[in-house]
Amino acid sequence: MDEEDVWGDLSNIPADPPVMRDLCMKCKRPSVVCWCKGLPPERLVPRSTVILLQHPGEEKRCLRTAPMLQLGLVENKCLIYKGKKFPQPRHENLENILTQPNTILLYPSKAAINIQELDKDMSSYNLVIIDGTWPQAKAIYASSPILHNIKQVKLITTNTSNYIIRTQPTEGCLSTLETAAEALSQLENNPLYREQLNGPLHMLCKYQLDNGAVTHQSKEFLLKTKTYPKLIGKRLSKLLRSTNDFGSN
């Protein structure tokens, strides 16, 4: 191809930018896959505040539930801080939040107590949730010593995840949205949070399933039924053992 042909090809490139799909102004997703109709009729106002410590890898996922939580609660009732260790200088007011006496960390350690056993005299809590995969959550916890000093709680629930278009490691694992909704329902003694916050997730999964997605069983279920499509690695084996240990406490 000579120089004249090259310039001819370049001259045929359209000057206008490609047509972009319309985006929803609230969830920032293409309008055809917007889940905002599933949000609560009015943003919910819990006494407690949810603080998400989000691994950077979560932000890159297409199917995230943290934005659903943030839009389902009134402003400043869901705070999101991003990083691999916490707090950092750029995390405004986080250190202060993490050292408050009413701050609790949802983390299934052996020292964690049932969230329903918390002091009922406390009017509100700062509920800290690590947002990431289980290996990411463990890494954040290990690299953030301040988290070790926070009272740790765990959820005791028979609920299974409705996030059926994403493979969970074990049967008891919930998405970030479902975890926060269940925790708030128990802290506030109000099922409204469980009932209304999960609406966008139901809409998202329904849309994906209607357009060719398939339901995903947990890795734990697939291993038990011997239908897991590949050999189990040491990390997954250790994860399944550890989560089963936590669940037995």
N, C-alpha and C positions, 0 to 999 in steps of 0.2 A: 504494500500500500504506500503510494507516494504522499508527499506533503499536502498536495491539493486535495486528495481524498480524505486525509485526516481532518483538514479544516472543513471540508464539506460535511463530514459526520458530526463535527462539533456544532456546526451551524444548525443542524436539525434537532439539537437538544432543546426541549421547550424551556422558555425563560421563566415561566410561572412555576412555583413550587407544586409538588404533587398534592392532590386533594387529600386532606386528612379527614378521618372520621370524626364526627361530632363527639365532643367529650361532655360528660355530665360535670357541671360546675361544682358539685358537692363531693362525689367520690372520685372524680378525675378519671373515670373509666369510660370507654366508648359507650355511647348512649344505648346501643343495642344490648349491652351486657351490664347495664347499670342495676345495682341492687338497692337503690335508695328507697324504693317503694316498700321494702321490707323493714325499714327503720321504724322505731316506735313513733306513734302519731305525734308525740311531743318528746323532746329529749328528756331523759330521765334525770332526776336530781337526788342521787344517794347522799347520805350523810358522809360516807367514806369516800376516799379518793384512790383511784387505781394509778399506780406508777409502773409503767412498763420499761424494763431495761432490755432494749432491743439489740440483738446481734446484727451487725451490718448485713449479714447474709439474708436476713428476713426481708429487708427492704427490696431486694432484687427479685423476690418471688412475685409471680403474677397473681396468685390466689392467696392473698393475705387477709387475715381477719382483724388485725389491729385497727385499721381505719374504720371498720364497722363499729368497733367498740367506741372509738373516739367520737364518731358522729352520733352514736346512740345515747351518749351522756352529755350533759350540759358542759359548756366550755370550762376547762380547768379541773374537771373531775376525772379526766384521763390524761395523764402526762406521759410523754414518750421521750426517753433519753436513749441515744444510740452510742454503741461502743462495744469493746470487748472486755473492758474492765471499768469499774465505777468506784467512786466518782472521778471525773476529770475536770480540769479547770473550766472547760467550756460547758459543763453541766450546771447551769445556773440553779442555785438553791438546792441541788440534790443532796449534798452532804448534810445540810440542815434537816432535810426530810428524813434521811436515813438514820439520823440520831435521835429522832423524836420518840418519846416513850410509847406513843400509840402506833408506831410503825411495826408492821408484821411482814414477814417474807413467806410467800407460798413456795415451799421447797420441801420435797418428800424425804427429808433426812430421818435418821433414826431418832433424833431429838425433837422432831416436829410433833405438835399436838393437834388433835382434831380441831378444826377451825370453830366448831360449835362449842368448844370448851373454853373459849376466850372469856375474859372478864366482861360480864354484861353491864357493868357500871360505866364502861368506857363508851362515850357517846358516838365516837367515830374512829375510824382507823385509816392509816395510810397503807394500802395493800400493795405490796411490791411483788411483781410477777416478772420472771425472766422470760423474754420472748425469743425463742429460738428452738432448734432441735435439741434433743436431750444431750448429746455430746457438747453442743455449743453452750447449753445452760450450765453444764458441769464445769466447763472451762471458764465461763464468766464467774461462777461462784468461787472457783479455786483462785482466780486472779484478783478477786475483790475482797480483801480481808474485812472490810467494814460490814459486809453482808453476814459474816460469821457471828457478829455480835447482836444481830436482830433476832427477836423471837420468831421461831419458824413454825409454820402451820401447814396442815395438809387437808385436802378435801376427802371426805368419806362419802362416796356416792356410788350408786349402782348405774348411773347414766352411762351410755355409750355415745361416742362421738357421732354427730350427724354430718361431719365433714367427710362424706363417703367417697369423694373424688380424689382424696389424698390418702396415701398409705400411712397409717399410724404404726409405731413400733409395737405397742401392746394394746390389748382390748380396752384397758382403762384410760388410755390417753385421750385428752380432750384438746381441741384447738385453743388458742389464746382467748378468743372471744367466748367460747363455751366455759372455759375455766373461770374467767372473770365474772361471767353472768351467774354461774353457780355459786361462786364465792360471795358475790354481792347479795344474792338471794338469802344466803345463810347469815351473813353479817347483819343485813338489814331486816331479817326475818320477814321477807316479802318475796313471794314467787314471781312478782311482776318482772323482775330483772331477768330471770330465767326464761320467762314466757315471751318477752318483747325484744330483748337484745339479740336473740338468735335468728330473728326474721331474715336479715340480709343473707346469712349463711344458707338458710333454706332456699332462698331465691337463687343464689349463685349455683348451688348444687343442682337444683332443678333445671336451670338453663343449660348447664354443662351436660347433664344426662340426656336432655331432650335433643342435644346436638352432637351426640355420638360418644360422650364420655362413658366410662364404665365404673361401676361401684368397686371400691377397693376394700378388701379385708385387711385386718392388721397383719403385720409380719408374724406376730405371736400365733394368730389363728392359722395362718398358712403353714407354719412350722408344725403345729399340733396335728393338722390334717394331712401333713406330708405333701402339700401342694406348692410349697415355696419354690420358685423357678430356678434358684441358684444355691450354691453351697453357702452355708452360714459361716460368717467370719467370726474371729475371736471377739471383735468389738461388739457385734450384735448379740453374741452369746452372753457376754458380760452384762450388756444392757438389760437383756431379758431377765437374767438372774437378779440384778439389782432392783429392778422395778417390782419383781415378784416379792423380794424381801421387804421392800417398802410397803407393799400392799398388805403384807401379813402382820404389820405392826398395829 
